[in-house]
Amino acid sequence: MSSSLTIYNSLSRTKEPFEPLHPGIATVYVCGPTVYGHAHLGHAKSYVSFDVVVRWMRHVGLKVKYVQNITDVGHLTDDADEGEDKIQKQARQERIEPMEVAQFYTRSFYEDMDRLGVERPNIAPTATGHIPEQIALVERLVETGHAYEAGGNIYFDVNSFAGYGKLSGRTDQEALQSGGRVADRSDKRNPSDFALWKKAEPGHIMKWPSPWGEGYPGWHLECSAMAMKYLGDTIDIHGGGMENKFPHHDCEIAQSEAATGKPFVRYWMHNNMVTVDGVKMGKSLKNFINLKELFNTFEPLVIRFFILQSHYRSPLDFSEAAIKASQSGFEKLQETYKRVVETPEGGGQIDVAAFDEKITDALNDDFNTPVAISVIFEFAKALNGALDKGSLDAKSKTGALALFDTFAGKVLGILKNRNELLAGQSGQSARTLDDVMAVLLELRKEARASKDFATSDKIRDLLLQRGIEVKDTKEGATWSRKKA
């Protein structure tokens, strides 16, 4: 008999049986992207990983209510309470409205996720669309003595909440040290206090009226407000990257539990980071991997397969050799599936149930996708051995196809569409478009370099008429399909 679902809870630092607060219903909130640039491989690891979490829970019979936000205001450049809003900074560099930046990169993000087979969340709320809810949460914290006004800003008083830092394990002294660099120029009572609402300085574009004057919400505030609005005061699962444990998730816990007096999250899940040839990926290191560029070389499903060969809590190291090895394995898996579909029924047999149980046990063990995939490859090897001897009987063939369709297809999302696979056309249209666009963008780049802006603009406008939007950035031109 297969095991029941267990999840590694970052708060307790142990694996725990998953028991939803409301029987049969799982509430899930995952921190979404800050939309000021194109999605990268780190985004892909996070959202592909949580996509499998949601898919598996639905497969085992749970009704999942999945919320993933879009951060389109309040995320400052130092990831805390200082610096410039990331979206406003990008808007200034591109000389366009901040909302234009946010909407362009939101469309780009969903386009990339769609190509990776990431299913859309039930609700995708934006921070700018929930300003009233955020103001109401701040008012509640001020009224109960957990927050205070200073210089037009509203800060959360961490000394008013005994559990601050319980997720990350950061001590009070560590938190003090992390805030010490801004202590001399801050109006906080304590360097560890964090901003709930920031006063808009002259020239700040993204601002809203509030009881404390015009301003904008702190980055941490939006997730608490939106999670509780759509999922209730206590939610089952909150996911995000490990880098968000402190300060983002610690701050979410503090402000939410201080406001309600109830546990905010029952199971915290954190995915690990992406490295490139063993070095942490980052723009400053110039090893940043843009998904759109990666898709020019590798099929999106190959990228998804590559990601899921690593456990969500383990780092994912990208290298050309690693992804080419994944591509080889991915193609072999598709070929075995195709072979089973095309082989006539005969007399050969295979124990499908044993493999089914192993895969189920792996996914029930904290969504262990690398083990599940390894078992699928064991299954493929056994299938090829049986097919080399002749064929499969009706029961074995039906069971084999069901296993592929369920686990490789429905749950892991690493199986090509059967009709396209048999026709040999899967991914061909997308690759052809990528190749054509690469040529057009190169021609446009040459036109701009020779100051032939009429030709450059004509290429851009003709593509836009056909639903393809070209955007010029500091890193070069990018393109995306324009949503209706």
Rosetta blueprint (number, residue, H / E / L):
1 M L
2 S L
3 S L
4 S L
5 L L
6 T E
7 I E
8 Y E
9 N E
10 S L
11 L L
12 S L
13 R L
14 T E
15 K E
16 E E
17 P E
18 F L
19 E L
20 P L
21 L L
22 H E
23 P L
24 G L
25 I E
26 A E
27 T E
28 V E
29 Y E
30 V E
31 C L
32 G L
33 P L
34 T E
35 V L
36 Y L
37 G L
38 H L
39 A L
40 H E
41 L H
42 G H
43 H H
44 A H
45 K H
46 S H
47 Y H
48 V H
49 S H
50 F H
51 D H
52 V H
53 V H
54 V H
55 R H
56 W H
57 M H
58 R H
59 H H
60 V L
61 G L
62 L L
63 K E
64 V E
65 K E
66 Y E
67 V E
68 Q E
69 N L
70 I E
71 T E
72 D L
73 V L
74 G L
75 H L
76 L E
77 T L
78 D L
79 D L
80 A L
81 D L
82 E L
83 G L
84 E L
85 D E
86 K H
87 I H
88 Q H
89 K H
90 Q H
91 A H
92 R H
93 Q H
94 E H
95 R L
96 I L
97 E L
98 P H
99 M H
100 E H
101 V H
102 A H
103 Q H
104 F H
105 Y H
106 T H
107 R H
108 S H
109 F H
110 Y H
111 E H
112 D H
113 M H
114 D H
115 R H
116 L L
117 G L
118 V L
119 E L
120 R L
121 P L
122 N L
123 I E
124 A L
125 P L
126 T E
127 A L
128 T H
129 G H
130 H H
131 I H
132 P H
133 E H
134 Q H
135 I H
136 A H
137 L H
138 V H
139 E H
140 R H
141 L H
142 V H
143 E H
144 T L
145 G L
146 H L
147 A E
148 Y E
149 E E
150 A E
151 G L
152 G L
153 N E
154 I E
155 Y E
156 F E
157 D L
158 V H
159 N H
160 S H
161 F L
162 A L
163 G L
164 Y L
165 G L
166 K L
167 L L
168 S L
169 G L
170 R L
171 T L
172 D H
173 Q H
174 E H
175 A H
176 L H
177 Q H
178 S H
179 G H
180 G H
181 R H
182 V H
183 A H
184 D H
185 R H
186 S L
187 D L
188 K L
189 R L
190 N L
191 P L
192 S L
193 D L
194 F E
195 A E
196 L E
197 W E
198 K E
199 K E
200 A L
201 E L
202 P L
203 G L
204 H L
205 I L
206 M L
207 K L
208 W E
209 P L
210 S L
211 P L
212 W L
213 G L
214 E L
215 G E
216 Y E
217 P E
218 G L
219 W H
220 H H
221 L H
222 E H
223 C H
224 S H
225 A H
226 M H
227 A H
228 M H
229 K H
230 Y H
231 L H
232 G L
233 D L
234 T L
235 I E
236 D E
237 I E
238 H E
239 G E
240 G E
241 G E
242 M H
243 E H
244 N H
245 K H
246 F H
247 P H
248 H H
249 H H
250 D H
251 C H
252 E H
253 I H
254 A H
255 Q H
256 S H
257 E H
258 A H
259 A H
260 T H
261 G L
262 K L
263 P L
264 F L
265 V E
266 R E
267 Y E
268 W E
269 M E
270 H E
271 N E
272 N L
273 M L
274 V E
275 T E
276 V E
277 D L
278 G L
279 V E
280 K E
281 M L
282 G L
283 K H
284 S H
285 L H
286 K L
287 N L
288 F L
289 I L
290 N E
291 L H
292 K H
293 E H
294 L H
295 F H
296 N L
297 T L
298 F L
299 E L
300 P H
301 L H
302 V H
303 I H
304 R H
305 F H
306 F H
307 I H
308 L H
309 Q L
310 S L
311 H L
312 Y L
313 R L
314 S L
315 P L
316 L E
317 D E
318 F E
319 S L
320 E H
321 A H
322 A H
323 I H
324 K H
325 A H
326 S H
327 Q H
328 S H
329 G H
330 F H
331 E H
332 K H
333 L H
334 Q H
335 E H
336 T H
337 Y H
338 K H
339 R H
340 V H
341 V H
342 E H
343 T L
344 P L
345 E E
346 G L
347 G L
348 G L
349 Q L
350 I L
351 D L
352 V H
353 A H
354 A H
355 F H
356 D H
357 E H
358 K H
359 I H
360 T H
361 D H
362 A H
363 L H
364 N H
365 D E
366 D L
367 F L
368 N L
369 T H
370 P H
371 V H
372 A H
373 I H
374 S H
375 V H
376 I H
377 F H
378 E H
379 F H
380 A H
381 K H
382 A H
383 L H
384 N H
385 G H
386 A H
387 L H
388 D H
389 K L
390 G L
391 S L
392 L E
393 D L
394 A H
395 K H
396 S H
397 K H
398 T H
399 G H
400 A H
401 L H
402 A H
403 L H
404 F H
405 D H
406 T H
407 F H
408 A H
409 G H
410 K H
411 V H
412 L L
413 G L
414 I L
415 L L
416 K L
417 N L
418 R H
419 N H
420 E H
421 L H
422 L H
423 A H
424 G L
425 Q L
426 S L
427 G L
428 Q H
429 S H
430 A H
431 R H
432 T H
433 L H
434 D H
435 D H
436 V H
437 M H
438 A H
439 V H
440 L H
441 L H
442 E H
443 L H
444 R H
445 K H
446 E H
447 A H
448 R H
449 A H
450 S L
451 K L
452 D L
453 F H
454 A H
455 T H
456 S H
457 D H
458 K H
459 I H
460 R H
461 D H
462 L H
463 L H
464 L H
465 Q H
466 R L
467 G L
468 I E
469 E E
470 V E
471 K E
472 D E
473 T E
474 K L
475 E L
476 G E
477 A E
478 T E
479 W E
480 S E
481 R E
482 K L
483 K L
484 A L
